[in-house]
Structures are given as structure tokens and as C-alpha cells.
Amino acid sequence: SGATFAPNGRRIYYTISEGGSPDIYHVDTEGRNATAVTNGPAGAMNVEPDIHPNGNNIVFSSDRSGRPMIYSMDLRIKKAKRLTKAGKYNASPSWSPDGKKIVFAGYDKTHFDIFIMNADGTGMARLTSAKKRNGKNANNENPTFSPDGRHVMFISDRSGKNQVYIVNTDGTNERRITFD
């Protein structure tokens, strides 16, 4: 789940399940030289990679602590650091263009919402909180930053179908973009 280009365009980072445990690998753009980036711990999933704009760090989702949480790793020393400790399931992390912030989808009791935090895991804030027409909480998932870092785009099912929305990074001016 998840694949991304390195900032220099020379590598692709993606998830492979070798022996039942998904781990993150990188490969050149010709599909050669696959190399493991994460390795366990045994049985843990490591998925949904995104590369820091400097190319030296990766952020990903892993259940190595029991529940899927967001981790970062310096690719030079390959030591993972847990960034999130709240919620039942945190997924789909994405770096801001300047590498100072991370957005992700967090499962909070009954649904996913979009959260933003500093790159070190501090300063977490909720960006979305919407209801469906039936009054139930909507799922908001798959966030990504705009190229200028001022907005976050995401998918929401609040209208009954998955649609694309945009919100400012401070949680204001949320608006629907697609009307399928």
C-alpha cells in the first residue's frame, strides 16, 4: 500500500509483502536493485511511505507498537521513531513541501479524520470533523499537501460518495472540489 518517488526522481519507495509481513523497499526507476528500507520487527506491517523533501527521511505507518501509528526514519541510520501515540489507527502520512509538517488520517473511535503535526510529532491538531447526512461521522482520508504547503487535499465520504476536499493547514476554509 502506497508508493512514492524520491525527491531526486531516481528511486521509488513502495511496500512489498515478503513472507507475509509488509515492509518498505526502494527500487530504481527501471525496477532494479530492490532494497529493504524497513525490516520488521517480526510480523509488523510497515506501509504507506512518503519521503521527506530532503530525501534523507521517510514517514510511514506501522503496527510495530500494536496499533498502526505514524513513524519516521532517518534513511542513513535506519532507526524508526514513533511520532503518534493517540487513536486506534493512524495512516497515510504525508510530508509538507518544506518538511516541517506531516498530515495523516487518524481513526478516532468511529471514523477517520485528518490531523496535522510538526515533523517531530508535537503540536498535533485535527483539521477535519464532518458529519454525513444521516448524522454519523464522515470518514476523511488520504491527505496530501498542496505544492505550496498552504492546503491539504483529502477524500471524504460525507456526501454519501467519496469526494475530494481541500482545507487550509489551520483547519479553516474547508471546501469540496469534486461533484461526482
Contacts in CASP RR format, 6 or more apart in sequence:
PFRMAT RR
TARGET T0000
AUTHOR 0000-0000-0000
METHOD contacts of the structure
MODEL  1
SGATFAPNGRRIYYTISEGGSPDIYHVDTEGRNATAVTNGPAGAMNVEPD
IHPNGNNIVFSSDRSGRPMIYSMDLRIKKAKRLTKAGKYNASPSWSPDGK
KIVFAGYDKTHFDIFIMNADGTGMARLTSAKKRNGKNANNENPTFSPDGR
HVMFISDRSGKNQVYIVNTDGTNERRITFD
1 15 0 8 1.000
1 22 0 8 1.000
1 47 0 8 1.000
1 48 0 8 1.000
2 14 0 8 1.000
2 15 0 8 1.000
2 47 0 8 1.000
2 48 0 8 1.000
2 49 0 8 1.000
3 12 0 8 1.000
3 13 0 8 1.000
3 14 0 8 1.000
3 15 0 8 1.000
3 49 0 8 1.000
4 12 0 8 1.000
4 13 0 8 1.000
4 14 0 8 1.000
4 49 0 8 1.000
4 50 0 8 1.000
4 51 0 8 1.000
5 11 0 8 1.000
5 12 0 8 1.000
5 13 0 8 1.000
5 51 0 8 1.000
6 12 0 8 1.000
6 13 0 8 1.000
6 26 0 8 1.000
6 51 0 8 1.000
6 55 0 8 1.000
7 51 0 8 1.000
7 52 0 8 1.000
7 53 0 8 1.000
7 54 0 8 1.000
7 55 0 8 1.000
8 55 0 8 1.000
9 29 0 8 1.000
10 28 0 8 1.000
10 29 0 8 1.000
11 26 0 8 1.000
11 27 0 8 1.000
11 28 0 8 1.000
11 29 0 8 1.000
12 26 0 8 1.000
12 27 0 8 1.000
12 28 0 8 1.000
12 29 0 8 1.000
12 31 0 8 1.000
13 24 0 8 1.000
13 25 0 8 1.000
13 26 0 8 1.000
13 37 0 8 1.000
13 49 0 8 1.000
13 51 0 8 1.000
13 58 0 8 1.000
14 24 0 8 1.000
14 25 0 8 1.000
14 26 0 8 1.000
14 27 0 8 1.000
14 49 0 8 1.000
15 22 0 8 1.000
15 23 0 8 1.000
15 24 0 8 1.000
15 25 0 8 1.000
15 46 0 8 1.000
15 47 0 8 1.000
15 48 0 8 1.000
15 49 0 8 1.000
16 22 0 8 1.000
16 23 0 8 1.000
16 25 0 8 1.000
16 34 0 8 1.000
17 23 0 8 1.000
20 43 0 8 1.000
21 40 0 8 1.000
21 42 0 8 1.000
21 43 0 8 1.000
21 44 0 8 1.000
21 45 0 8 1.000
22 45 0 8 1.000
22 46 0 8 1.000
22 47 0 8 1.000
23 36 0 8 1.000
23 37 0 8 1.000
23 38 0 8 1.000
23 39 0 8 1.000
23 40 0 8 1.000
23 46 0 8 1.000
24 36 0 8 1.000
24 37 0 8 1.000
24 38 0 8 1.000
24 46 0 8 1.000
24 47 0 8 1.000
24 49 0 8 1.000
24 58 0 8 1.000
24 60 0 8 1.000
25 34 0 8 1.000
25 35 0 8 1.000
25 36 0 8 1.000
25 37 0 8 1.000
26 34 0 8 1.000
26 35 0 8 1.000
26 37 0 8 1.000
27 33 0 8 1.000
27 34 0 8 1.000
27 35 0 8 1.000
37 49 0 8 1.000
37 58 0 8 1.000
37 73 0 8 1.000
37 75 0 8 1.000
37 78 0 8 1.000
38 46 0 8 1.000
38 60 0 8 1.000
38 62 0 8 1.000
38 73 0 8 1.000
38 78 0 8 1.000
38 80 0 8 1.000
40 46 0 8 1.000
40 64 0 8 1.000
41 64 0 8 1.000
44 62 0 8 1.000
44 63 0 8 1.000
44 64 0 8 1.000
45 61 0 8 1.000
45 62 0 8 1.000
45 63 0 8 1.000
45 68 0 8 1.000
46 60 0 8 1.000
46 61 0 8 1.000
46 62 0 8 1.000
46 64 0 8 1.000
46 71 0 8 1.000
47 60 0 8 1.000
47 61 0 8 1.000
47 62 0 8 1.000
48 60 0 8 1.000
48 61 0 8 1.000
48 91 0 8 1.000
48 92 0 8 1.000
48 93 0 8 1.000
49 58 0 8 1.000
49 59 0 8 1.000
49 60 0 8 1.000
50 58 0 8 1.000
50 59 0 8 1.000
50 60 0 8 1.000
50 93 0 8 1.000
50 94 0 8 1.000
50 95 0 8 1.000
51 57 0 8 1.000
51 58 0 8 1.000
51 95 0 8 1.000
52 58 0 8 1.000
52 59 0 8 1.000
52 95 0 8 1.000
52 99 0 8 1.000
52 119 0 8 1.000
53 95 0 8 1.000
53 97 0 8 1.000
53 98 0 8 1.000
53 99 0 8 1.000
54 99 0 8 1.000
55 75 0 8 1.000
56 74 0 8 1.000
56 75 0 8 1.000
56 76 0 8 1.000
57 72 0 8 1.000
57 73 0 8 1.000
57 74 0 8 1.000
57 75 0 8 1.000
58 72 0 8 1.000
58 73 0 8 1.000
58 75 0 8 1.000
59 70 0 8 1.000
59 71 0 8 1.000
59 72 0 8 1.000
59 73 0 8 1.000
59 83 0 8 1.000
59 93 0 8 1.000
59 94 0 8 1.000
59 95 0 8 1.000
59 102 0 8 1.000
60 70 0 8 1.000
60 71 0 8 1.000
60 72 0 8 1.000
60 73 0 8 1.000
60 93 0 8 1.000
61 68 0 8 1.000
61 69 0 8 1.000
61 70 0 8 1.000
61 71 0 8 1.000
61 90 0 8 1.000
61 91 0 8 1.000
61 92 0 8 1.000
61 93 0 8 1.000
61 104 0 8 1.000
62 68 0 8 1.000
62 69 0 8 1.000
62 71 0 8 1.000
62 80 0 8 1.000
63 69 0 8 1.000
64 71 0 8 1.000
64 80 0 8 1.000
65 82 0 8 1.000
67 87 0 8 1.000
67 88 0 8 1.000
67 89 0 8 1.000
68 89 0 8 1.000
68 90 0 8 1.000
68 91 0 8 1.000
69 82 0 8 1.000
69 83 0 8 1.000
69 84 0 8 1.000
69 85 0 8 1.000
69 90 0 8 1.000
70 82 0 8 1.000
70 83 0 8 1.000
70 84 0 8 1.000
70 90 0 8 1.000
70 93 0 8 1.000
70 102 0 8 1.000
70 104 0 8 1.000
70 121 0 8 1.000
71 80 0 8 1.000
71 81 0 8 1.000
71 82 0 8 1.000
71 83 0 8 1.000
72 80 0 8 1.000
72 81 0 8 1.000
72 83 0 8 1.000
72 102 0 8 1.000
72 119 0 8 1.000
73 79 0 8 1.000
73 80 0 8 1.000
73 81 0 8 1.000
83 102 0 8 1.000
83 117 0 8 1.000
83 120 0 8 1.000
83 121 0 8 1.000
84 90 0 8 1.000
84 104 0 8 1.000
84 117 0 8 1.000
84 121 0 8 1.000
84 124 0 8 1.000
86 124 0 8 1.000
87 106 0 8 1.000
87 107 0 8 1.000
87 108 0 8 1.000
88 107 0 8 1.000
88 108 0 8 1.000
88 109 0 8 1.000
89 106 0 8 1.000
89 107 0 8 1.000
89 112 0 8 1.000
90 104 0 8 1.000
90 105 0 8 1.000
90 106 0 8 1.000
90 107 0 8 1.000
90 115 0 8 1.000
91 104 0 8 1.000
91 105 0 8 1.000
91 106 0 8 1.000
91 107 0 8 1.000
91 112 0 8 1.000
91 141 0 8 1.000
92 104 0 8 1.000
92 105 0 8 1.000
92 141 0 8 1.000
92 142 0 8 1.000
92 143 0 8 1.000
93 102 0 8 1.000
93 103 0 8 1.000
93 104 0 8 1.000
94 102 0 8 1.000
94 103 0 8 1.000
94 104 0 8 1.000
94 143 0 8 1.000
94 144 0 8 1.000
94 145 0 8 1.000
95 101 0 8 1.000
95 102 0 8 1.000
95 119 0 8 1.000
95 145 0 8 1.000
96 102 0 8 1.000
96 103 0 8 1.000
96 145 0 8 1.000
96 149 0 8 1.000
96 169 0 8 1.000
97 145 0 8 1.000
97 147 0 8 1.000
97 148 0 8 1.000
97 149 0 8 1.000
98 149 0 8 1.000
99 119 0 8 1.000
100 118 0 8 1.000
100 119 0 8 1.000
101 116 0 8 1.000
101 117 0 8 1.000
101 118 0 8 1.000
101 119 0 8 1.000
101 145 0 8 1.000
101 169 0 8 1.000
102 116 0 8 1.000
102 117 0 8 1.000
102 118 0 8 1.000
102 119 0 8 1.000
102 121 0 8 1.000
103 114 0 8 1.000
103 115 0 8 1.000
103 116 0 8 1.000
103 127 0 8 1.000
103 143 0 8 1.000
103 144 0 8 1.000
103 145 0 8 1.000
103 152 0 8 1.000
104 114 0 8 1.000
104 115 0 8 1.000
104 117 0 8 1.000
104 143 0 8 1.000
105 112 0 8 1.000
105 113 0 8 1.000
105 114 0 8 1.000
105 115 0 8 1.000
105 140 0 8 1.000
105 141 0 8 1.000
105 142 0 8 1.000
105 143 0 8 1.000
105 154 0 8 1.000
106 112 0 8 1.000
106 113 0 8 1.000
106 114 0 8 1.000
106 115 0 8 1.000
110 136 0 8 1.000
110 137 0 8 1.000
111 136 0 8 1.000
111 137 0 8 1.000
111 138 0 8 1.000
111 139 0 8 1.000
111 140 0 8 1.000
112 139 0 8 1.000
112 140 0 8 1.000
112 141 0 8 1.000
113 126 0 8 1.000
113 127 0 8 1.000
113 128 0 8 1.000
113 129 0 8 1.000
113 140 0 8 1.000
114 126 0 8 1.000
114 127 0 8 1.000
114 128 0 8 1.000
114 140 0 8 1.000
114 141 0 8 1.000
114 143 0 8 1.000
114 152 0 8 1.000
114 154 0 8 1.000
114 167 0 8 1.000
115 124 0 8 1.000
115 125 0 8 1.000
115 126 0 8 1.000
115 127 0 8 1.000
116 124 0 8 1.000
116 125 0 8 1.000
116 127 0 8 1.000
116 152 0 8 1.000
116 169 0 8 1.000
117 123 0 8 1.000
117 124 0 8 1.000
117 125 0 8 1.000
125 171 0 8 1.000
127 143 0 8 1.000
127 152 0 8 1.000
127 167 0 8 1.000
127 169 0 8 1.000
127 171 0 8 1.000
128 140 0 8 1.000
128 154 0 8 1.000
128 156 0 8 1.000
128 165 0 8 1.000
128 167 0 8 1.000
128 171 0 8 1.000
128 174 0 8 1.000
129 137 0 8 1.000
130 137 0 8 1.000
130 138 0 8 1.000
130 140 0 8 1.000
130 156 0 8 1.000
130 158 0 8 1.000
130 174 0 8 1.000
131 137 0 8 1.000
131 138 0 8 1.000
131 158 0 8 1.000
132 138 0 8 1.000
132 157 0 8 1.000
132 158 0 8 1.000
132 159 0 8 1.000
132 160 0 8 1.000
133 159 0 8 1.000
133 160 0 8 1.000
138 156 0 8 1.000
138 157 0 8 1.000
138 158 0 8 1.000
139 156 0 8 1.000
139 157 0 8 1.000
140 154 0 8 1.000
140 155 0 8 1.000
140 156 0 8 1.000
140 158 0 8 1.000
140 165 0 8 1.000
141 154 0 8 1.000
141 155 0 8 1.000
141 156 0 8 1.000
142 154 0 8 1.000
142 155 0 8 1.000
143 152 0 8 1.000
143 153 0 8 1.000
143 154 0 8 1.000
144 152 0 8 1.000
144 153 0 8 1.000
144 154 0 8 1.000
145 151 0 8 1.000
145 152 0 8 1.000
145 153 0 8 1.000
145 169 0 8 1.000
146 152 0 8 1.000
146 153 0 8 1.000
146 166 0 8 1.000
149 169 0 8 1.000
150 168 0 8 1.000
150 169 0 8 1.000
151 166 0 8 1.000
151 167 0 8 1.000
151 168 0 8 1.000
151 169 0 8 1.000
152 166 0 8 1.000
152 167 0 8 1.000
152 168 0 8 1.000
152 169 0 8 1.000
153 164 0 8 1.000
153 165 0 8 1.000
153 166 0 8 1.000
153 177 0 8 1.000
154 164 0 8 1.000
154 165 0 8 1.000
154 166 0 8 1.000
154 167 0 8 1.000
155 162 0 8 1.000
155 163 0 8 1.000
155 164 0 8 1.000
155 165 0 8 1.000
156 162 0 8 1.000
156 163 0 8 1.000
156 165 0 8 1.000
157 163 0 8 1.000
159 176 0 8 1.000
161 180 0 8 1.000
163 176 0 8 1.000
163 177 0 8 1.000
163 178 0 8 1.000
163 179 0 8 1.000
163 180 0 8 1.000
164 176 0 8 1.000
164 177 0 8 1.000
164 178 0 8 1.000
165 174 0 8 1.000
165 175 0 8 1.000
165 176 0 8 1.000
165 177 0 8 1.000
166 174 0 8 1.000
166 175 0 8 1.000
166 177 0 8 1.000
167 173 0 8 1.000
167 174 0 8 1.000
167 175 0 8 1.000
168 174 0 8 1.000
END
